[in-house]
Amino acid sequence: MTGSLEALNAGRTRDEWDQELRRLEVSLGLTEGFKPLYCPWSTLKTGQVAFLSLNPGRAPERAEMRVVSDERGNSYEVEHETTKSPLTDQFLKLCALIGVAPHEVITGVVAPFRSGAWGDLSTDQKRRSLDAGLEFWREPLARTKVRLVLTCSTEATKVAAALLKASPDCEMRAGWGNIKLRRFRSPDGRIVVGLPHLSRFRLVGRPVSEAAILRLLVNT
């Protein structure tokens, strides 16, 4: 990799992020590992669509516990047969719905440390993990080539909207009870689409919910 690509992310190389996350993991008293980026590091330079979820769960069988990026490809594709997370299938269906290949999507989480559930972390662990994610994504999302950010969870939506300086633009029902989808627009026209956490609310594959997602994307 070139030096410019290595330094793409908030002024830190991938190795520097590895060192920083290992240090912070110890400081937070966590032991499950970390994984902020679910695609190759180089995708940060080429991707025009991003997908950000909350935090990684426990590592699937044979997967690395501590890794900054997945150089094998998009993790949701690579680990499709071994992961137990319903988010994997939702992500792959979402890519098909919007017509983007999974390997083209900048994919990751806004809180890089693994846990069985988000609620397993203390308030301080959550806050500091999100602070680390905010710093990790600052440089990649500053690139104007990233025109669309799909977020999965309230926390991911807040991080993406803050980094893009995006304001609320539109909301509509998701076709699942009172759950709503929200669209945010940055001053330069980039879009954040806020989805609920798709591990719990499996919207993709339900025609009424897919239609709502597409309406938010078409009317941009």
C-alpha positions in Angstrom: 0.0 0.0 0.0 1.1 3.5 -0.6 1.8 5.9 2.2 -1.1 8.2 1.1 -3.5 5.3 1.3 -2.2 4.1 4.7 -2.6 7.6 6.1 -6.1 8.1 4.7 -7.8 7.3 8.0 -7.7 10.3 10.3 -3.9 10.7 9.8 -3.2 7.2 11.1 -2.0 4.1 9.3 -3.8 0.8 9.7 -1.0 -0.4 12.0 -1.3 2.7 14.1 -5.0 2.1 14.5 -4.2 -1.4 15.5 -1.9 -0.2 18.2 -4.4 2.5 19.4 -7.3 0.1 19.6 -5.3 -2.5 21.5 -4.3 0.2 24.0 -7.8 1.5 24.3 -9.2 -2.1 24.7 -7.0 -2.6 27.7 -7.9 0.8 29.1 -11.6 0.0 28.9 -11.2 -3.3 30.5 -12.5 -5.2 27.4 -11.4 -8.6 26.2 -13.5 -9.6 23.2 -11.4 -7.7 20.6 -12.2 -5.1 17.9 -13.0 -4.7 14.3 -14.0 -1.2 13.0 -13.8 -2.0 9.2 -15.6 -4.9 7.6 -13.8 -4.5 4.2 -10.3 -4.0 2.9 -8.5 -0.8 3.9 -8.3 0.2 0.3 -12.1 0.4 0.0 -11.9 3.6 2.0 -10.4 5.2 -1.1 -12.7 3.7 -3.7 -16.1 3.4 -2.1 -19.0 5.8 -2.9 -21.5 4.1 -0.6 -21.0 3.3 3.1 -22.8 1.1 5.5 -22.3 1.6 9.3 -23.7 -0.5 12.0 -23.2 -0.2 15.8 -20.5 -2.6 17.1 -19.2 -6.0 16.2 -20.4 -9.1 18.1 -18.2 -12.0 19.2 -15.9 -13.2 16.4 -17.3 -16.0 14.3 -15.5 -19.3 14.2 -11.9 -19.0 12.8 -12.2 -15.2 12.5 -9.6 -12.9 14.0 -10.7 -11.3 17.2 -8.6 -8.2 16.7 -8.3 -6.7 13.3 -8.7 -3.2 11.9 -9.8 -4.1 8.4 -10.8 -7.3 6.6 -8.3 -7.8 3.8 -10.2 -11.0 2.6 -13.0 -8.9 1.2 -16.4 -7.7 2.6 -16.9 -9.6 5.9 -20.6 -10.1 5.3 -19.8 -12.1 2.2 -16.7 -13.9 3.5 -18.4 -15.0 6.7 -21.8 -15.6 5.3 -21.6 -19.4 6.0 -20.1 -19.1 9.5 -21.6 -16.1 11.2 -24.8 -16.4 13.3 -25.7 -12.7 13.0 -28.9 -12.0 11.1 -27.4 -8.7 10.0 -25.2 -10.6 7.5 -28.2 -11.6 5.4 -29.9 -8.2 5.8 -26.7 -6.4 4.5 -26.4 -8.6 1.5 -30.1 -8.2 0.6 -29.8 -4.4 1.1 -26.9 -4.3 -1.4 -29.0 -6.2 -3.9 -31.9 -3.9 -3.3 -29.9 -0.7 -4.0 -27.8 -2.2 -6.8 -24.4 -2.0 -5.3 -22.0 -5.0 -5.0 -21.0 -5.7 -1.4 -17.3 -5.5 -2.2 -17.8 -1.9 -3.3 -19.3 -0.7 0.0 -17.3 0.9 2.7 -18.6 -1.3 5.6 -18.0 -1.0 9.3 -19.2 0.0 12.8 -19.2 3.2 14.8 -18.1 1.5 18.0 -15.2 -0.8 17.2 -15.1 -3.1 20.2 -16.7 -6.5 20.3 -19.4 -7.5 22.8 -22.1 -10.1 23.0 -24.7 -7.3 23.0 -24.4 -3.5 23.2 -26.1 -3.6 26.6 -23.2 -5.6 27.9 -21.0 -2.5 27.9 -21.0 0.1 30.7 -22.0 3.7 30.0 -18.3 4.7 30.0 -17.3 1.8 27.7 -20.1 2.8 25.2 -19.1 6.5 25.3 -15.4 5.9 24.8 -16.0 3.3 22.1 -18.2 5.7 20.2 -15.6 8.4 20.6 -13.0 6.1 19.0 -15.4 5.3 16.2 -16.1 9.0 15.6 -12.4 9.6 15.2 -11.9 6.5 13.0 -14.6 7.6 10.5 -13.8 11.3 10.5 -11.4 11.2 7.5 -13.2 8.6 5.4 -16.6 10.3 5.6 -15.0 13.7 4.9 -14.3 12.5 1.4 -16.9 13.9 -1.0 -16.7 10.7 -3.1 -18.9 9.1 -0.4 -22.3 10.2 -1.5 -24.6 7.9 0.5 -24.2 6.5 4.0 -26.7 3.8 5.2 -26.7 3.6 9.0 -28.0 0.7 11.1 -28.9 1.9 14.6 -29.6 5.3 16.3 -25.9 5.6 17.4 -24.6 5.0 13.9 -27.0 7.5 12.4 -25.9 10.2 14.9 -22.2 9.6 14.2 -22.6 9.7 10.4 -24.9 12.8 10.5 -22.5 14.6 12.8 -19.5 13.9 10.6 -21.2 14.9 7.4 -22.9 17.9 9.2 -26.2 16.5 7.8 -29.5 17.9 8.9 -32.9 16.0 9.0 -34.5 16.0 5.6 -37.3 13.5 5.6 -38.8 10.6 7.5 -41.4 7.9 6.8 -42.8 4.7 8.3 -40.7 1.6 7.8 -43.8 -0.7 7.5 -42.9 -2.2 10.9 -45.1 -0.9 13.7 -44.1 2.6 14.6 -40.5 2.3 13.4 -39.4 5.1 11.1 -36.7 5.6 8.5 -35.0 8.9 8.5 -33.0 10.8 5.8 -30.4 13.5 6.5 -28.8 15.7 3.9 -25.4 17.4 4.2 -24.7 21.0 2.9 -23.0 19.5 -0.2 -26.0 17.2 -0.9 -24.7 13.9 0.5 -27.3 11.6 2.1 -27.5 9.7 5.3 -30.3 7.1 5.6 -31.0 6.1 9.1 -32.3 2.5 9.5 -33.2 0.7 12.7 -30.8 -2.1 13.7 -31.4 -4.7 11.1 -30.5 -7.6 13.4 -33.7 -6.9 15.3 -35.9 -5.3 12.7 -35.3 -7.4 9.5 -36.8 -4.9 7.1 -35.0 -6.0 3.9 -37.0 -8.8 2.3 -40.3 -7.3 3.4 -41.9 -5.6 0.3 -43.5 -2.7 2.3 -40.3 -1.9 4.1 -38.1 -2.2 0.9 -40.5 0.2 -0.8 -40.0 2.7 1.9 -36.2 2.4 1.8 -36.3 2.9 -2.0 -38.5 5.9 -1.7 -36.0 7.6 0.5 -33.2 6.9 -2.0 -35.1 7.8 -5.1 -36.4 11.1 -3.8 -32.9 12.5 -3.2 
